[in-house]
């Protein structure tokens, strides 16, 4: 199984015992009043990043995942997404080396493909009868697609406020989609299915949350490896990701740790959490030792609108002397339009929280103008164009005359011929 060695608790280091259920988190930490996920541990002494070795998708790096050598990976071409230098937006933000890791180029248009590919592969390895997930959109759509590729049934539990287009995406891939009254309700039934039916969980279902399947989070390590290669063999000074339960942030942090342990980089990038409600930001402000629950809500970045983060997210920030910054709905909508109009990238609302966090840190002087910084763009705005449309002018109807054209351009868009 490549470099994989064992599974331990992120917080206390307890090894995963035979009777411990990896999907419920560390029992010792739970008794101590802190919910903590498990994490996989690898020995990468003397290891090297592989070149193009004929493996599909993210499985060029399969030795850095907990999968057996005789298991065929479930891949539909995820990974290898572009790292784009944002020249115009960077100038506006005062950053001369601003990059976006554009995960909208994945098969189901989000970074969740990396985690879900590994979930499906692990389900194949463990001969799970089904895969289950609680999701508000991207995660569920990605899992449905990879479960279809693996020929494994997928049951998605979601909530009523999820856009219809997201439910359609989940269903078209063949998933059985169930709408539950509340987020807690979907976790309750999902947990019963995992415990009683042996279904493999693709997401977390605990309250307080711990994060997703600890084995599958390693799929996000491939983001770190790709960015290192795309930057010509170096790590950025800052790496920002939109966060809720921080699977992506923690997975990228793990990948950067692997690079450091292998001797490719001498220092880790400072991990930055881009938030909506500000639970990591408040935890850091209080210098608390466990996640702090906050008040807050969001109408546009609902996919990351949690008021309570995970210990794994704090770990990634703590261990890199990182930061967290939250943003309002108005700031999110404005940045979504700026990114699209300046750089041609139409990102999901929640995706631009990474850029907003970097901009705030640049204004504060934390990030210097020449620092190399990367923002993770997690998904496409095509997931919820109806929300975007609410903040755009209605296209005017005109007669085919220059007078009408001039008037409409001026009145609707403020543009003068």
N, C-alpha and C positions, 0 to 999 in steps of 0.2 A: 504493500500500500504506500509506495513512495517514501516520503520522509515522515509520514504520520507516526506518532508515538502513543499518545493517550489523550484523554479528555479530563480537564480540571475546571474547578470553579474559578471564574474571573476574579472574584473578590478575595476569597480565603485560600484558594489553591487546593482545596480538597479534591482528590481524584474521584472520578465518576465510578461508583461502586456497581456491582452486578445488580443490586436491588434498587439503585437510583434510576429514576426515569428522567432521561436527559431533557425531555420537553417540559418539565415542571420546574427546572432550576434547582439550585443547591439547597438541600433541606437544612443544613446548618445555618446558612445565611438567612433563610426564611425564619428560622426560630429566633435569630438575632434581630429580626425586624427589618431586614433588607432583602429584597428579591434580587437574586443575581443569576445570570445565565451561566452556562458552561461554555468552555472554549476548547477547541482542538489545539494540541501541542505538537510541534514538529522539531526534529533535529535536522537542521540544514547545514551542519558543519561540512564544509567542502562541497556543498551543492552549487550548481550553476543554473542560471536561467537557460532554458532550451531555445534553440533556434526553431525554424520551421521544421517540424518533425512528422508532418502528415496527420496529426491529430486534429479533429474538427473543433471549431469555435474556441472556447476558452480552455479546451483540453490539451492545448500545447503545454499547459502548466499542470497537467494532471497529477504529477508527483507531489504537488503542493496541496492536494485535496485528499480527503480520507476515503478514497475509493480503491477497491481491489484491482489488481492488474488484469484480471480476466473478465472484468465487467465492461461491456460496451457502453460508452457514454451516450446520453440522450442529448443530442445537439441539433439545432436548426440554424446554425450559423451565427450564434451570439458572439459578442465581443469584437475586438479589433475596430473599435469605433474611433473616429478622428479626434485629434487634439487640435483645436482651432485657436489661432491667436486673434484676439479681439482688439483690433487696432483702433477703430473709432470709439467704441465704448470704453476702451482702456484710456484713451486720451481724456474723455469726459470724467473718468474716475481718478485721473492722475496716476495711472499705473501703466508703465511702458512695457511690462511683460505679463499681461493678463491673458490667460488661456481658458478655454472651455473644453471640458471632456464631454463630447456631445453624444449622450447615450440614447438620443432619439433615433439613432441609426440601427438599433437592435431590431431583431425580427418582429417583436410585438411593440416596438417603439418606446421601450423603457429599460432602465438598468436592472429591473427585476428579473429580466431574462437570465442573467448570470446566476442568481441564487436559485431560480426555479429549475434551471437546467440541472443543477447539482442535486436539488431535491428529487427530481425524477430519476436521476441516475442512482441515488441512494435508495429510492423506493424499489428500483429494479434489483439492486444488490441485495436488499433485505426481503425481497419478495412480498412487499406490502400489498394488501388486497385493494387499497384505494389511497388516494391522496386527498387531504382536506385543508382548507385555508379559510381564514376570516380576512376579508378585504373590502376596501372601498373603491377598488378599480384596477390600477396597474398590476398589483401583485396577483390578483385573481385572474386577470386576463393572461398574464404570462404563465401562471401555473396551469391554466386550462390548456394552453397551447402545448406546453411540454409534456403534460400528462397525455394529451392526444398522441404526441410523437412516441411516447413510451407505451401506448396502448394500455394505460392504467386509468380506471375511473377517477374523476375529480369532482369533489363536492365543495362548492363555495358558499360560505355564509356571509351575507352582506346586510346592509341597512337601508331603510327606505329613501334616504336623501341622496343616494348615489345616482349620478346622471344615468339616464336610460341608455346612452351609448355605451357606457361601461358594462352594464348588464348584458347588452347585446353582444359585446366583444367576448365576454366570458362564455355566453351560451353558444355562440357560433363555433367556438373551438370544441364544443361538446361537453362542457361542464354542466353539472346539475346545480343550478343557482337557487339558493334559498334566502329569502328576505326575512330578517328577524326584526322585532320592534326596536331593540336597542343594541349598542355595541356590546354591552355585557351579556345580553341574551345570546348573541352569536358565539361569544367565547364559551358560554356555558354548554351549549349543545355540541360545539366542536370538541371541547374537552372530553365529553362523554363518548364521542365517537372514537377518539384517539385511545382512550383507556379501555373501552369495552369491545371495540371492533378491530383494534390494531391498525387503524389507518395512520399513515405517515403525515405529521403536521408540517405544513410549509410556512406557517406563521406562528406567532405566539398566541396564547389564549388565556394568559394569567392576568390577574389584577391584584396588586400592581404589576405592570408589565415587566418582562425580562428581555424581550426581543424574540427573534425567530429561531428556527431550527439551527442549532449551533454548528452542525456539520456543514450546512448549506451556506452559511454566512461566508465561508471560505471562498465561494465563487466570486465575491467582491475583491479578493486579493488580486485578481487578474487586472483590475482597474489600475492598481498601484504599479504592477509590472509593466503594463502597456504605457502608462504615463512616463515611467522611468526611461523606457526605450525611446518614446517619442520626443522627449526632451534631450535626446542625445547622450543618455547615460548619466542623468542626474535627477535628483528629487527637487520639487519646488520648495520654496521657503514656507509657503502656506498652502494648505489644501482644504477647500471649503466644500461642504455637502449639505443639502437640505436634510433636516432631521426630524424624526418623530420618535421612533424607538431605536434608531441609530444603527440598524444592521449595516447599512452602507458605510457610514462613518467608521464603524469598528472594523469592518472587513478591510477597508482601505488601509487603516492603521496597522492591521495585522500584516498585510502585504508589504508595507513599508518596513515593518520590523524584520520580515524575512530578508529584504534587501540589505538592511543594515547588518543582520547576523551573517549574511554571506559575504560581506565586505564590499558590496557595490556602492553603498553610500555611508558617509560618516555620521550623519545626523538625520533625525526624523523631521519631516515637515511638521509645522505646527498645525494641528487639526482644528478646523473652525466649523462650528455648528451654526447653520442658518436656520433660525426658528421662526415659528409663527407666534406662539403664546409665551415663549421665553422661560421654559422650565429649567433648561441647563444654565442659561444666563443668571437666573435667580439663585440656583444652587451654588454657582461660583461666587456670586456676590455675597452670599451668606457664609461662604467657606464651609458649607455643610458636607458631611461625609456620606450622605445618601441623597437620592433624588428628592427634590422639593416640589410639592404640588402647588400650582399657581392657578389663578383665575384668568380666564381669557377665552376667546372664541374667534373663529374666522369664517367668513362666508366664501372666500375664493381659494384658500389654500387648505381645504378641508382634509386632503389626504395626509397632511402632517400636522393637523390641528390638535395635537395632544397637549394636555396640561400637566402631564407627568412623564418624565423621561425614564430611561433605563440606566442601570449601573454601567452597562457596557459602553454607553455613550459618554458617560462621565470619565470612564477609564481612558478612552481614546484622547479626550481633551486634557485630562490631568497628566498623563504620561508624556505628553508632547508640549506641555506649557501652552496649551492652545486657548481658544476663545469661543464664545458664543454671543451672537447678536440676534435679536428678534426684530421683526418688521411688521408694519401694519398692512391691512388689506390695500389701502390706497398706495402705499409704497410698492407693494407687490404688483398691482395692476400697471403702475407707471413703469416699473422695470421690465415687465413682460413686453410692453410696447416698445421700450427703448431697445431691448435686445433684438426684437424682430425688425425694427425699422433701421437700426444701425448695422446689424450683422447678418440679417436674413435668417435668424434662428427663431422659430415660433415655439417657445417652451411652455410647458404646463406651468400654471401659476406658482405652484409650490416649488418648482425647479429653480426659480430665480431668487429664492431665499439665499442661496449660496453667494450669488453676486452682490446682493444687498448687504450681506454680512461683511464681505470684503470691502465694499465701498465705505461702510461705516468705519471699519478699522483703518482704512487709508486716511479718512478725514481726521481720525483721532491721532494719526501719526504713528500708529502701531506698525503698519505696513509702510515701508519706504517706497518711493516712486519706482526704483529700479528692481525691487524684489520680484522674483519669479513666483507667480501665484496661479493656482488652478481652481476653477469652479466646476463642480459636477453639475451638469444639466441632466436631470434624471429622466424626463419624459417630455413628450410633445404636447403642445397646446391643442392639438386636434382631438385630445381626449374630452375637452369641454369647451368647444368654441362658443357655446351659448353664453357662458359667463363673460368671455372676452367681448362679445358683441354688445353687452350691456354698457360697456365703457367706451364704445366707439360711436362716431356720428352715423346717423342713418344715411345711406347713400342717396343723394338727391336725384329726383327724376327731372330731366331737362328736355327741352325741345332742341333740335339739331341746329342751333344758332350760336354764333360766337358770343352774343350778348348773354344768352342763358348760361353758356359755359363759364364765362367770366364771373357772373353773379354767383353761380353755384360753388365754384372753387373758392371764392372769397368768403361767402356766407357759411359754408359747411366745413371748410378746411383751413380758412385763413390764408389761402394761397392766391397771389395776384399774378395774372398774366401781364 
